[in-house]
Amino acid sequence: MSARLLLIADTHVPARARGLSSELWRAVDEADVVIHAGDWVEVALLDQLEARSARLLGVWGNNDGAELRARLPEVARAEIEGVRIAVVHETGPAAGREARCAAAYPETDVLVFGHSHIPWDSLAPGGLRLLNPGSPSDRRRQPVCTMMTARAEAGRLHEVRLVPVDRDAR
């Protein structure tokens, strides 16, 4: 068996976008697991994603208030098709990130994070893969908004793709 993953972070709805794009909602419908690495901003988006996702794994971010923090953990963990995944919003500065995260998440195969709005895909010593999908609604200094897709199967992550997102909901 395999699981189709959708990775998103830093949606900032409705502060930076009125909602998520139709393209992103299609990706939610196609995914077996949606992973959100924080900065939702309002609880309504959490409710929408919970209702529409086959499975949702999410955390709160620095822009998320008490209501979101009451419903989401700071760090989420799940094993999906044998891949041990952890999700957190912030990992600190880019310099030294791989070593810091490998030490902090020793029993993890993949760490999904957000905060910077900058896509990231790297491998730490020891094999931890770090993924930041960027933001599907607030590109900041990036050329385009982004999300990531991947497939988990037999303890491995496959077909990791950074996908540009059209912000038609803006």
Buried (B, 14 or more C-beta within 10 A) or exposed (E): EBBBBBBBBBBBBBBBBEBBBEBBBEBBEEBBBBBBBBBBBBBEBBEBBEEEBEBBBBBBBEBBEEEBEEBBEEEBBBEBBEBBBBBBBBBEEEEEBBEBBBEBBEEBBBBBBBBBBBBBEEEBEEEBBBBBBBBBBBBEEBEBBBBBBBBBBEEEBEEBEBBBBEBEBE
